[in-house]
Amino acid sequence: MKTLFNYTLAFFLLASTLISCSSDDNNTTTDELANLTKFKEITNDTHTIELYSPIGSLEQGYNEIALRIKNNTTDEYVTSAEVSWMPIMHMAMMNHSCPKSTVEKTTPNGTLYKGYIVFQMAQNTSEYWDLKIDYTLNGTTFSATTLLDVPASATRRVNTFTGTDSAKYIVAYAEPHHPKVAINDIVLGVWKMQDMMNFPVVDGYTVKIDPRMPSMGNHSSPNNVDATQKANGGLYEGKLSLTMTGYWKINLQLLNADGVVLKGETITDTVLESSLFFELEF
């Protein structure tokens, strides 16, 4: 009787362990997709690639994009792929790409891969974006391409311009996603056009920040901190003080490593806005 009891107890302990592991696996998948919404599926002969973003769509400017790759035969998600991507804007006279990050796993054992793409221009009736995704599994290379829907952003989130050094730059707003009446962490990116297909991150620059409310006497706010990098290759981080809700123009100046202004103006009683800015309304 005692032996039977021991076997029964062992069975229930094993079952509980299996159920717990299964639950943990499901929670891991659920947590990976927290605050993300699927906006696109791409299918080839072997896999389905699911695309996600925080807003469930794309827009002109900086976009955080996540993806998962599902085996069409087993319905299992891939956890060990090497992934890269190439966005292309197709225009009447030429094609070009845009700033983009590498694609990285979010967790070692997870199924989600993440990165960013900065669409510096919106689609229109004759010009459009597509995205080519290449990935390698166990030494075999696969590929899939899809059209993307990239409408114009409601407010100005990206600037494309030629600096005083004759180089072409892109400066894009990344965060905060949900600004508050507070001192917000602001994140933005600075890239330089190397050629039509390559837009590397610019290192060692400074982006000066001067938020203003045009409808309220163009007043500013205290305790803003200019945006700089924590490490080469990264985005730029600073502090953005928003003292009330409404429409804000975030005036900017881009300075190179020597402190030379490449774009943007200082706000004064006669200069009410910079030629380099973002817009926020909340």
N, C-alpha and C positions, 0 to 999 in steps of 0.2 A: 504493500500500500504506500509506504514511504517513497519507494522508487517511482511509482506511478505519479505521485504528487510532485516529485522533483522534475520528471519529464514534462508534466503539465505546466509547471511554473516556468520552465525553460522555454516552452513553446510560446507562452504569453509574453515573456520578456523579449523573445526574438521578434514576434509580431509587432510589439510596441515599438521596437527599434526600427523596423522596416517602415512602419507608418510614419514615425518621426522623421526619418530620412527623406521619405517621399514628400512630406509636408515641407521640410526645409528646402528641397529642390524647387518646389512650386513657389515658395516665398521668395527664393533667389530670383526666379524669372520675373515674378511680380515686381520686386524691388527694382530690378533693372529697368523696367518700363515706367517707373514712377515719374509723374510729371511729363511724360512723353505721349504723343498721339501719332498713330500711323497715318501717313498721307499718301503713300504710294507703294505699289508692289511691282517688281520687275521679275519676269519669268523667262528662263532659258530652258534648254532640254533637261538640265539636271537639278537646278535649284530655283527657289523663289527668294528674291531679296526684298525684305521689308524695310521701308524708309520711315523714320520717325523724326519729329521735331517738337519742341516745347509748345508751339502754337498750332500744330497739326497742319501746317502749310509752310510755304516759302514766301519770301518777299525780297524786294530790292534791298541790298545791304548785307549785313552780317547775319549768317544763319548757322546755328548749331544743328548738326544733322547726325542721327544715329541710324545704324542698320543692323539687321540680323539676316543670316543666310540659312534657309531651311532646305534640307534634302527632299526633293519631290517624291522619292521612293519610300523613304522611311518616316517622313514628317518630323525628323529630328533636326534640331538647330546645331549648326557648326560652331565649334569652340576653339578651333586651332587653325584658322585661316590667316593668310597674309593678304591684306586688302589695300588697294590704292584706288584713287578716282581722278577723273579729269573732266571738269565742266567746260563746255564750249558754247560760246555765243555765235550763232550763225547769222551773218549779216550779208547784205547784197554784194558788197565788194570784197569782204574779207571775213575771216573767223578769228576769234581771240578767246583766251581763257580769262582767269581772274584769280585773286588771292585765295589760297586754300591751304589747309593743314594736312599733315599726314593722318592716316586713319589708325586709331589705336584701340586695343581691347580695354574695356572699362574695368574688368576684374579678371584675374588669371583663369578662373574656371567658368566664367560667364559666357553668354552668347551675344553680347552687345558690343558693337564697335562704334567709336565716335570720332568726330572731327568737326571742322567748320569750313564753310564756303562763303565768300563775300561776292555777291552778284552786284557789280558796280553799276549796272544799268538794268532797267526792266525790259521785259518782252514787249513787242508791239505786233501789229498785224503782219509784218513781213520779216521780223527778226525774232529769233527764239533761242532758248537754251536747251542743251541736252547734257546728260551725264553718263559717262562711261565708267563702269566699275570693273576693275580687274582683281581677281583673287586667286590664290594658289592654295591647294589642298593636297597634302601628301605628294608633292612634286608635280601635280597636274594643274595647269593654268586654265581658268575659266574667265568668261567675260560676259557682260550684259550692258546694254545701252537703253536709255529711256528719255523721252521728252520731259521737260520740267515746266511747271507753271510758276512763273516768277513775275507777279504783278508789281506795280510801283508801290512803294511804301507810302503810308498816309502822311508821315512827317519825314523830314530830312534826316536820314540815318547814315548816309555815305557821301563822301566828297571825293571827286576825281579832279586833279588839277596838275599844272606844271609849276614847280617851285622856282624860286629865284635862281636856283642852281641849274635850271633847265631840265631837271629830272622830273619824270611823271610819277605822281604819288596817288595813293588811295588811303584815306583815313575813314574808318568806319566805327560806329557806335555798337557796343556789344551788350553792356549792362549799365544800370539795373533794368531787369525785365519789368518790374513793377515799382516805379519810383514812389517815394514816400516824402511827407513833410518831415525831413530829418537830414542828417548828413549821410548821404548815400555813397556806397562804394561804386565808383564809375570805372568801367573797363572799356577800352577802345583798342583799335589796331592801326598800325601804320605799315604800309607796304610800298615798295618801289617797283615800277615796271622795268624789268630787265629786258624783256622782249614780249611779243604778243602772247606767248604761252607761259611765261614765268614771272611771278610777282612775289619775290622774297620779302620776308619781314625786314624792316629797317631797325637796326639796333642802336641804342645809345642816344636817341633823340629825346626831346621833351615836348609835351603838348600842354600849353598853358590854357587854363579853364577860367572863363568869366561868364557865369550864368546871369541872364537879364530877363526881366518881365516887361516887354514893350508896352503892354496896356496899363502898366502901373508906374509910369514915369521912368521906365527903363532901369528900375532899381536892381541892384545886385544882391548878394548874400554873403555872409561871413564864413570863414573857416574852410574855404575851398582849398584843395591841394592839387597842384599840377600833376599830370599823369606821366609816370616813368615806368621803365621795365624793372622787374625783379631779376630777370635773367635774360640773356641773349636768346633770340628766337621766340620770345613770349609776347603776350599782349601787354598793353600799357595800363597801369592802375593808378587811380587818384581818388580824391574825395570831392563829391558834388553836393553842395549845400542848397537845399530847396526849402524855402521858408513858408510857402503857401501853395495851394493847388492852383492850377491854371496853365496857361501857355508860357513856356520858357524857351528862350533862345540861348543855347549853350555856345557862346562865342569862344573860338579857339585860335591859338597861334601855334604853328609848328616850328620848332627850333632844332637845328642840327646839333651835333655834339660840341661844336664850338660856340653855341649860343646865338648863332645867326638865324634870324627869322626867315623862313622859307616861304611861309604863307600865313596870312591873317594880320589883323590890325589890333592895336590897343584901343579899348573903348574909352572915349572921352565925351565931354559935353557936346562936341561937334561930330564925332565919329560914333554913331549909335549902334553900329553892328559891324562884325567882322565879315570878311569875304569867306571865311572858313567857319562853319558852325554846324551844330546839330539842333533839332527841335524836339521838345518834349511837351506833352499835354496830358495832364492827369487830374 
